[in-house]
Amino acid sequence: MKVPLSSTRFSVPESYPSGSSASGIFTPSSRRIVRAAGVIFLLAASAFAASAQSAPAPQTQQPATTQKPTPVPAQNPAPAQAAGQTPGQQAPEDTGPVLHLGANEVNLIFTVTDRHGHYIPNLQQSDFALLDDQKAPARITSFRQQTNLPMRVGIVIDASTSIRSRFEFEQQSAVEFLLSTVKPKSDKAFVMGFDVTPNVTQDWTNNLDGLETGINRLRPGGGTAMFDAVYTACRDKLLTQRGPEPVRKAMILITDGDDNQSRVHEDEAIKMCQRSETIIYAISTNWTPSRGKGDKVLADMATATGGQVFFPPSVEEMSGSFKDIAAELRSQYLLTYTPADFRYDGSFRSIYLYCNDRRYQVRAKKGYFATSQ
């Protein structure tokens, strides 16, 4: 209860009316005692009134412990955050001396050739210029020529009726490629055939005999659903091959590119390749002198993912295309970097990479999809 100070006035008389007896209540000494007691009581009443005024404050003020804490960026960011992270993002945990890819790091694998298609080795980081989403990267984590980076390869073969006459040559060339390219200690591959539906005849393995058996199990027949097969291979097989350390993921696509059965569109198949960070190497089985619509489709898919399309003049020369692919897979560069202004929104971010020496051409994927949180 509030006690107003005006109600606690106490009068202590200095003298008393005449006629008071000496034996009465207020003798000179008693008057001093009463006066002192009054002062003490006045001070106590004032203190009580002040405490009564301040006491309700805790009842009306919200306790600090019940408020939701506001996130505050770290004052001393970790090296990765200081180098390239946007404010408010948490720095990736320190995982030791082994290089691990962070959620906001991009693993860019690319090939450099001259105008004659010869691979150019021993280039340095300063020989290239890079833009990610039209901005220079915030930080370069590593740059090196990777000739022994582990590979994850999908062999996807058109098994529709249209290629029946040359199917055995395709099988033989694919087997030779796997035997000469896949290193059992570090690499893995799978085999998928497709007509109207995709069919995995050998799942991920480093067993070369198993891969050869998977290719020989394929039988031609039916229509052609190429986009469905590419989409499924990337979504169900290559997208799952994602780990803390970089690997090279490639799809060897053997077909004439003419699709007549797919439910998935071309752009959807390409986007799934980009999400799974898969490079497409296509070998056209169109042996006619003129390039058809299917050949353009194969070229578009290869270009968007940083790969290449091959046009062997005959089925007997298909093995040469496989050898070219094997040579490229062992002659690539790896660039790992942190983008500037990175956002975890799942959006597509474009990549523009070129060599400062314009005699050389760079082949890399056109972009990637950012991770989502």
Secondary structure, 3 states (H helix, E strand, C coil): CCCCHHHHCCCCCCCCCCCCCCCCCCCHHHHHHHHHHHHHHHHHHHHHHHHHHHCCHHHHCCCHHHCCCCCCCCCCCCHHHHHHCCCCCCCCCCCCCCCCCCCCCEEEEEEEECCCCCECCCCCHHHEEEEECCECCCEEEEEEEECCCCEEEEEEEECCHHHHHHHHHHHHHHHHHHHHHCCCCCCEEEEEEECCCEEEEEEEECCHHHHHHHHHCCCCCCCCCHHHHHHHHHHHHHCCCCCCCCCEEEEEEEECCCCCCCCCCHHHHHHHHHHCCCEEEEEECCCCCCCCHHHHHHHHHHHHHCCEEECCCCHHHHHHHHHHHHHHHCCEEEEEEECCCCCCECCEEEEEEEECCCCCEEECCCEEECCEC
